[in-house]
Amino acid sequence: MASEHEGPTEPTTDRTAEDSGIHWDSIIRNTVLIIVLLVLLWLAFNVRLPSADSLQQMIASWGWAAWLVFIGTYALVALTPIPVTVMAVTGGLLFGTFEGSILSVIGVFIGCWGAYWIARGLGRQATARLLGSHYRTAERHLNQAGFQAVVMLRLLPGFPYWPVNYGSGAFGVSQPDYLLASALAIIPGQVSLVAIGSFISDPNVANGVVVGIGWAVVLVMTWWAYRRWRLVKDQSPEPANG
C-alpha cells in the first residue's frame, strides 16, 4: 500500500544513465558544437567572409547602439541553453579585450539575473521539468551550499550557465549570494574568453597574456570553490531516511 505521506513528486529521470555518468544531452550538445565549429572552419577556407577589421569598422559606425544590441543579444542567449562562450568570443572579435569584456560581463549578468527570477516565478516543479536531466545535478550541488556551488558550477569547464541560473532560483539560493557568486565567477571566465576572440582578431602578446592569466585565475577559483563546497556539504547533516 502506498504511503500516506509521500514527498513531492520529482521529475522522471533515467537513473541508470545518471548512475553510469552518461548525460546524453551533454553528448548531443557537444557533438552539435563540434559540427558547428567544423562548418565554420570549412566556411573560413571556402567562403569569402568580411574581415575582422571591416566588421569592427561597421560596428564602430553604429556607435552606442552597437553596445546595446550586443548586451541585449547576450542577455537573451544567457536565458537559453545556447553556450555563452560563442557570445564572449564574438565580443572579443568585435570590440577588443577591454570593451568586449565590459559588454560581455554586463550582458551575461543581466541574462543570468533574469533567468533566476524566471525560475522564482515558475516555481520549483516547473523549473525542474525545464532543467530535465540537469535537475538532479543542480539540486545536489546548490542545496545547502549556494554561494560556493554557484561559483564552482559557473567556473566548471563544460557545465552550461543556464542550469545554474534557473536552478539557483528554484532551489532557494538567496539573491545576494547568487549575485555576488555570479559576479565573482563570471568576470575572470568572460575576460579570458573575450581575450581569445581578441587574440584571434589581433594575435599579440598582450592578448595572449590576458588569456593565460584569465584561465589561471579560473582554475584557481574553481579549485577554491570546490574545496569550500565540499566542506559545507560534509558539515551538513544527512537527511533522515524513512
LUMVEX-582321 format. One record per residue (C-alpha): residue number from 0; x, y, z. Coordinates in steps of 0.25 Angstrom, whole numbers. Layout:
<pt seq="NUM" X="X" Y="Y" Z="Z"/>
...
% end
This chain:
<pt seq="0" X="0" Y="0" Z="0"/>
<pt seq="1" X="5" Y="14" Z="-3"/>
<pt seq="2" X="10" Y="23" Z="8"/>
<pt seq="3" X="0" Y="34" Z="12"/>
<pt seq="4" X="12" Y="43" Z="14"/>
<pt seq="5" X="19" Y="43" Z="1"/>
<pt seq="6" X="28" Y="54" Z="-3"/>
<pt seq="7" X="27" Y="63" Z="-15"/>
<pt seq="8" X="28" Y="56" Z="-28"/>
<pt seq="9" X="41" Y="58" Z="-35"/>
<pt seq="10" X="43" Y="59" Z="-50"/>
<pt seq="11" X="45" Y="45" Z="-56"/>
<pt seq="12" X="59" Y="43" Z="-60"/>
<pt seq="13" X="67" Y="31" Z="-65"/>
<pt seq="14" X="74" Y="26" Z="-52"/>
<pt seq="15" X="83" Y="16" Z="-60"/>
<pt seq="16" X="88" Y="27" Z="-69"/>
<pt seq="17" X="91" Y="36" Z="-58"/>
<pt seq="18" X="97" Y="26" Z="-49"/>
<pt seq="19" X="107" Y="22" Z="-60"/>
<pt seq="20" X="111" Y="36" Z="-62"/>
<pt seq="21" X="105" Y="37" Z="-77"/>
<pt seq="22" X="98" Y="50" Z="-80"/>
<pt seq="23" X="92" Y="49" Z="-94"/>
<pt seq="24" X="88" Y="63" Z="-95"/>
<pt seq="25" X="103" Y="68" Z="-92"/>
<pt seq="26" X="108" Y="58" Z="-102"/>
<pt seq="27" X="98" Y="63" Z="-113"/>
<pt seq="28" X="101" Y="78" Z="-109"/>
<pt seq="29" X="116" Y="76" Z="-110"/>
<pt seq="30" X="114" Y="68" Z="-123"/>
<pt seq="31" X="106" Y="79" Z="-129"/>
<pt seq="32" X="116" Y="89" Z="-125"/>
<pt seq="33" X="127" Y="81" Z="-131"/>
<pt seq="34" X="119" Y="80" Z="-144"/>
<pt seq="35" X="117" Y="95" Z="-144"/>
<pt seq="36" X="132" Y="98" Z="-142"/>
<pt seq="37" X="135" Y="89" Z="-154"/>
<pt seq="38" X="125" Y="96" Z="-162"/>
<pt seq="39" X="131" Y="110" Z="-158"/>
<pt seq="40" X="145" Y="104" Z="-161"/>
<pt seq="41" X="140" Y="100" Z="-175"/>
<pt seq="42" X="134" Y="114" Z="-178"/>
<pt seq="43" X="147" Y="121" Z="-174"/>
<pt seq="44" X="154" Y="113" Z="-184"/>
<pt seq="45" X="144" Y="113" Z="-195"/>
<pt seq="46" X="135" Y="125" Z="-194"/>
<pt seq="47" X="140" Y="140" Z="-194"/>
<pt seq="48" X="135" Y="146" Z="-181"/>
<pt seq="49" X="137" Y="160" Z="-176"/>
<pt seq="50" X="150" Y="163" Z="-169"/>
<pt seq="51" X="150" Y="166" Z="-155"/>
<pt seq="52" X="155" Y="180" Z="-158"/>
<pt seq="53" X="143" Y="182" Z="-167"/>
<pt seq="54" X="133" Y="177" Z="-156"/>
<pt seq="55" X="139" Y="185" Z="-146"/>
<pt seq="56" X="138" Y="198" Z="-155"/>
<pt seq="57" X="123" Y="194" Z="-157"/>
<pt seq="58" X="121" Y="193" Z="-142"/>
<pt seq="59" X="128" Y="206" Z="-139"/>
<pt seq="60" X="119" Y="213" Z="-149"/>
<pt seq="61" X="107" Y="209" Z="-141"/>
<pt seq="62" X="112" Y="216" Z="-128"/>
<pt seq="63" X="106" Y="213" Z="-115"/>
<pt seq="64" X="94" Y="205" Z="-122"/>
<pt seq="65" X="104" Y="194" Z="-124"/>
<pt seq="66" X="107" Y="193" Z="-109"/>
<pt seq="67" X="92" Y="192" Z="-106"/>
<pt seq="68" X="90" Y="182" Z="-117"/>
<pt seq="69" X="101" Y="173" Z="-113"/>
<pt seq="70" X="97" Y="174" Z="-98"/>
<pt seq="71" X="83" Y="171" Z="-101"/>
<pt seq="72" X="86" Y="159" Z="-110"/>
<pt seq="73" X="96" Y="153" Z="-100"/>
<pt seq="74" X="85" Y="154" Z="-89"/>
<pt seq="75" X="75" Y="147" Z="-97"/>
<pt seq="76" X="86" Y="136" Z="-100"/>
<pt seq="77" X="88" Y="134" Z="-86"/>
<pt seq="78" X="74" Y="131" Z="-84"/>
<pt seq="79" X="75" Y="119" Z="-93"/>
<pt seq="80" X="83" Y="106" Z="-94"/>
<pt seq="81" X="92" Y="113" Z="-105"/>
<pt seq="82" X="106" Y="113" Z="-100"/>
<pt seq="83" X="110" Y="127" Z="-95"/>
<pt seq="84" X="124" Y="124" Z="-100"/>
<pt seq="85" X="120" Y="128" Z="-114"/>
<pt seq="86" X="116" Y="142" Z="-110"/>
<pt seq="87" X="128" Y="144" Z="-101"/>
<pt seq="88" X="138" Y="141" Z="-113"/>
<pt seq="89" X="129" Y="149" Z="-122"/>
<pt seq="90" X="131" Y="161" Z="-113"/>
<pt seq="91" X="146" Y="160" Z="-113"/>
<pt seq="92" X="146" Y="159" Z="-128"/>
<pt seq="93" X="137" Y="171" Z="-130"/>
<pt seq="94" X="140" Y="180" Z="-118"/>
<pt seq="95" X="154" Y="176" Z="-113"/>
<pt seq="96" X="158" Y="171" Z="-100"/>
<pt seq="97" X="155" Y="183" Z="-91"/>
<pt seq="98" X="142" Y="188" Z="-97"/>
<pt seq="99" X="137" Y="174" Z="-101"/>
<pt seq="100" X="140" Y="169" Z="-86"/>
<pt seq="101" X="131" Y="180" Z="-80"/>
<pt seq="102" X="120" Y="178" Z="-90"/>
<pt seq="103" X="120" Y="163" Z="-89"/>
<pt seq="104" X="120" Y="163" Z="-73"/>
<pt seq="105" X="108" Y="173" Z="-74"/>
<pt seq="106" X="101" Y="165" Z="-84"/>
<pt seq="107" X="103" Y="151" Z="-77"/>
<pt seq="108" X="100" Y="156" Z="-64"/>
<pt seq="109" X="87" Y="162" Z="-68"/>
<pt seq="110" X="83" Y="149" Z="-74"/>
<pt seq="111" X="87" Y="141" Z="-62"/>
<pt seq="112" X="79" Y="150" Z="-53"/>
<pt seq="113" X="67" Y="149" Z="-62"/>
<pt seq="114" X="67" Y="134" Z="-62"/>
<pt seq="115" X="68" Y="134" Z="-47"/>
<pt seq="116" X="55" Y="142" Z="-46"/>
<pt seq="117" X="48" Y="134" Z="-57"/>
<pt seq="118" X="51" Y="121" Z="-48"/>
<pt seq="119" X="46" Y="128" Z="-36"/>
<pt seq="120" X="33" Y="132" Z="-43"/>
<pt seq="121" X="31" Y="118" Z="-49"/>
<pt seq="122" X="33" Y="110" Z="-36"/>
<pt seq="123" X="42" Y="98" Z="-33"/>
<pt seq="124" X="33" Y="87" Z="-40"/>
<pt seq="125" X="32" Y="95" Z="-53"/>
<pt seq="126" X="47" Y="99" Z="-53"/>
<pt seq="127" X="50" Y="84" Z="-50"/>
<pt seq="128" X="43" Y="80" Z="-63"/>
<pt seq="129" X="51" Y="91" Z="-70"/>
<pt seq="130" X="64" Y="86" Z="-65"/>
<pt seq="131" X="61" Y="72" Z="-69"/>
<pt seq="132" X="74" Y="63" Z="-67"/>
<pt seq="133" X="81" Y="75" Z="-61"/>
<pt seq="134" X="71" Y="75" Z="-49"/>
<pt seq="135" X="78" Y="65" Z="-40"/>
<pt seq="136" X="92" Y="71" Z="-43"/>
<pt seq="137" X="87" Y="85" Z="-39"/>
<pt seq="138" X="79" Y="81" Z="-27"/>
<pt seq="139" X="91" Y="72" Z="-22"/>
<pt seq="140" X="101" Y="84" Z="-23"/>
<pt seq="141" X="92" Y="96" Z="-20"/>
<pt seq="142" X="85" Y="91" Z="-8"/>
<pt seq="143" X="91" Y="96" Z="5"/>
<pt seq="144" X="104" Y="102" Z="-1"/>
<pt seq="145" X="98" Y="112" Z="-10"/>
<pt seq="146" X="110" Y="122" Z="-11"/>
<pt seq="147" X="121" Y="113" Z="-13"/>
<pt seq="148" X="113" Y="104" Z="-22"/>
<pt seq="149" X="109" Y="115" Z="-31"/>
<pt seq="150" X="124" Y="120" Z="-32"/>
<pt seq="151" X="129" Y="105" Z="-35"/>
<pt seq="152" X="118" Y="102" Z="-45"/>
<pt seq="153" X="120" Y="115" Z="-53"/>
<pt seq="154" X="135" Y="112" Z="-54"/>
<pt seq="155" X="134" Y="97" Z="-57"/>
<pt seq="156" X="138" Y="95" Z="-71"/>
<pt seq="157" X="127" Y="89" Z="-80"/>
<pt seq="158" X="116" Y="92" Z="-70"/>
<pt seq="159" X="106" Y="101" Z="-76"/>
<pt seq="160" X="101" Y="114" Z="-70"/>
<pt seq="161" X="86" Y="112" Z="-71"/>
<pt seq="162" X="84" Y="101" Z="-61"/>
<pt seq="163" X="92" Y="109" Z="-51"/>
<pt seq="164" X="83" Y="121" Z="-54"/>
<pt seq="165" X="70" Y="114" Z="-53"/>
<pt seq="166" X="74" Y="104" Z="-42"/>
<pt seq="167" X="78" Y="115" Z="-33"/>
<pt seq="168" X="65" Y="122" Z="-34"/>
<pt seq="169" X="57" Y="109" Z="-32"/>
<pt seq="170" X="66" Y="103" Z="-21"/>
<pt seq="171" X="66" Y="115" Z="-12"/>
<pt seq="172" X="79" Y="121" Z="-13"/>
<pt seq="173" X="78" Y="135" Z="-7"/>
<pt seq="174" X="79" Y="147" Z="-17"/>
<pt seq="175" X="91" Y="153" Z="-10"/>
<pt seq="176" X="98" Y="140" Z="-10"/>
<pt seq="177" X="94" Y="138" Z="-25"/>
<pt seq="178" X="98" Y="151" Z="-30"/>
<pt seq="179" X="111" Y="152" Z="-22"/>
<pt seq="180" X="116" Y="138" Z="-26"/>
<pt seq="181" X="111" Y="140" Z="-41"/>
<pt seq="182" X="119" Y="153" Z="-42"/>
<pt seq="183" X="131" Y="147" Z="-35"/>
<pt seq="184" X="131" Y="135" Z="-45"/>
<pt seq="185" X="127" Y="142" Z="-58"/>
<pt seq="186" X="137" Y="153" Z="-59"/>
<pt seq="187" X="150" Y="144" Z="-60"/>
<pt seq="188" X="143" Y="134" Z="-69"/>
<pt seq="189" X="137" Y="145" Z="-78"/>
<pt seq="190" X="150" Y="152" Z="-79"/>
<pt seq="191" X="158" Y="140" Z="-83"/>
<pt seq="192" X="148" Y="136" Z="-94"/>
<pt seq="193" X="147" Y="151" Z="-99"/>
<pt seq="194" X="162" Y="151" Z="-99"/>
<pt seq="195" X="162" Y="138" Z="-108"/>
<pt seq="196" X="153" Y="145" Z="-118"/>
<pt seq="197" X="162" Y="158" Z="-118"/>
<pt seq="198" X="175" Y="149" Z="-120"/>
<pt seq="199" X="168" Y="143" Z="-132"/>
<pt seq="200" X="166" Y="157" Z="-138"/>
<pt seq="201" X="179" Y="162" Z="-133"/>
<pt seq="202" X="189" Y="152" Z="-129"/>
<pt seq="203" X="199" Y="160" Z="-120"/>
<pt seq="204" X="206" Y="157" Z="-107"/>
<pt seq="205" X="197" Y="166" Z="-98"/>
<pt seq="206" X="184" Y="158" Z="-103"/>
<pt seq="207" X="192" Y="145" Z="-100"/>
<pt seq="208" X="196" Y="149" Z="-86"/>
<pt seq="209" X="181" Y="153" Z="-83"/>
<pt seq="210" X="177" Y="139" Z="-88"/>
<pt seq="211" X="187" Y="132" Z="-79"/>
<pt seq="212" X="185" Y="140" Z="-67"/>
<pt seq="213" X="170" Y="139" Z="-68"/>
<pt seq="214" X="170" Y="123" Z="-69"/>
<pt seq="215" X="180" Y="122" Z="-58"/>
<pt seq="216" X="170" Y="131" Z="-49"/>
<pt seq="217" X="158" Y="122" Z="-54"/>
<pt seq="218" X="166" Y="109" Z="-50"/>
<pt seq="219" X="170" Y="114" Z="-36"/>
<pt seq="220" X="156" Y="119" Z="-33"/>
<pt seq="221" X="150" Y="106" Z="-37"/>
<pt seq="222" X="159" Y="98" Z="-28"/>
<pt seq="223" X="156" Y="108" Z="-17"/>
<pt seq="224" X="140" Y="107" Z="-19"/>
<pt seq="225" X="141" Y="92" Z="-20"/>
<pt seq="226" X="148" Y="91" Z="-7"/>
<pt seq="227" X="138" Y="101" Z="0"/>
<pt seq="228" X="126" Y="94" Z="-6"/>
<pt seq="229" X="131" Y="80" Z="-1"/>
<pt seq="230" X="134" Y="86" Z="13"/>
<pt seq="231" X="120" Y="91" Z="14"/>
<pt seq="232" X="114" Y="78" Z="9"/>
<pt seq="233" X="122" Y="70" Z="18"/>
<pt seq="234" X="117" Y="78" Z="30"/>
<pt seq="235" X="103" Y="78" Z="26"/>
<pt seq="236" X="94" Y="67" Z="34"/>
<pt seq="237" X="90" Y="55" Z="25"/>
<pt seq="238" X="75" Y="55" Z="22"/>
<pt seq="239" X="67" Y="45" Z="30"/>
<pt seq="240" X="62" Y="33" Z="24"/>
<pt seq="241" X="48" Y="27" Z="25"/>
% end
